[in-house]
Amino acid sequence: MKRVSILLLVLAFGLGAAAVLMQREPAAAAGPCNVGGSELDSEETQFLGLLQQWRNSTLRYSSPLEVSGALNQAAAWFAEWQVNHGTPGGHNDDSLPGGRYFNQRAMDCGYTGSVGGQPISNGTGEGVFGVSSSGAAGVGPTQAMAGITYGGSGVYIQTNSTSLPAKCVGVAVKRNAAGTAVAWVVVIGQYPASSPCPGGSGGGTATTAATSTPTKTPTPTPTPSPTPTPRADGVAVTIVAGWNLVVIPSGPIDDVLYRAKGCYRSVYQQDGDRWLRYSPDAPPYANNLRTSNGGVFWVEGTAANCGPVRL
């Protein structure tokens, strides 16, 4: 018996997705957000790269996604709840009287703030792909991406607002011990462009690089020294403290990111089953990522917390 459920629940302040379902205000009483492990693993990191590529090629308005520790917690809690209850799919849990939807879960997990008197968590969308069958354990990032982008999924959330883009993201996959149930959950939310996503933008306790990446020794952060003239094509990236999922144009990494010196400590890109790395602090022989062919990269931002940088 196989059960697949992909539903849409989107609440957006700007231009919505395919449809908008007006949801009730989050309940006053906070529900639980304790979960056994919400850090990104290699599967979830791969999924985020696929999600960014899909949004860039599918949506009219696609912002660079920044991992939010708060949304990661919300996604991980709900994915774990689903497989523990044996019914993957849907958007409502039973932790509060009358149930709890994803906007309340996001708030309970730390996605807080308000815009125009409305909770910032009302500007979130959730996508869920759940499978219950004997082969559920084998559902990986590629299959999950195909399922979770079905018409009507919350991953379609978009907005033409440059001040409040749909940029924050959390993703999780959980499987039961028997390997008969799996749940993939992604939550995308609007948040002020000038502020890092709640819970850290890929840093802090809720996110990490893939487990296959090496441990890095902390090094002093140099002072940013951008070149006088940015690229003629106007390409820019947002690099804040912690991990950032960004699109980098083609060219030698150190040249492309020259104006971002001091803003980042290392750059990673997945190549099949291995990770390529470039670090300006490492000797040349230690870098196996020297040239960008374009695409999505993980950039580890320094404490300089530079924000938007024109390359």
C-alpha positions, 0 to 999 in steps of 0.5 A: 500500500503506497500513500503519496500526499502533496498538498498546497497551503500558501500564505503570502504577503506578496504575489502568491503561488498557483493558489492561496488558501486563507489560513486562520491566525496562529493559535495563541498557545505554542505547540512543541518543536522538540525534534531529534536532529534537524541539522542538514545532512547530505541528502537534504543539502542535495535537495536544496540545490535541486530546489533552487535550480527548479525555482530559478527555472520555473518561477517568475520571481525566484530569490536565492534561498537562505537556510533558516534554522527555525524553518529547519526545525519546523520541517524536521519536527513535522517530518518526524511526527508524520513517520512516527504516526504512520501516515506521511502526507498532509499539513496538520498535526494534532499537537494543539486542540483543533490541529496545528498547521505549518504557519503555527509550527514555523512560529513555534520553532522560532520563525517570529516577527510581524509585517503590517500587524500580521505574523511573518509566519503567515508568509510561508508555504509548505510542500510535503511528499510522503510515502508509505510502502515497503520501498519507502526508505529508498525515496531520495532527493531526486524522487522527492523533488519530482513529487514535492513540485507537483502543481499546488505544492507550497514550493511555488510560493513567490513574490515580486517584493524585493524588500520581503522576498521568499528567501528563507527555507527549511527542509527535512527528511525522516524515515521510520525504523522499519523503512516503510515510511518516509516524509520529505518536508520543505517550508519556504517563507518571506522575510526582510531582505536586509535581515538574516533568516531566523535561526541562522542562515545556514549556520547555528545549531539547526544547519550544517554542511554535508557530513562529507565535508572536512572539518575546518580550522577557524582562521582570522577574518580579513577585512573586506576590500572590494574592487572599485568597479563591479561586474558589468552584468550586475550579478550580486550574491548575499553572504551573511554569517553562516551557510548561504546557498547562492548562484555563482557565475562562471569563471575562476572562483577567486576572480568571481568572488574578488569583491567578496573577499573577507565575506566568506571563508569557503565555497563548496559545490557537490559533484556527483558523490563528492564535494569540491571546495575552495578556500582563500585561506587554504594553500592551492594544493588543498583546493579542488574547486578552482573554476565555477561553471555556474550553478548553485554553491554553498558559501560559508560566510564570515562574521563580517556578515556582509549581506548583498555583495555586487560581484 
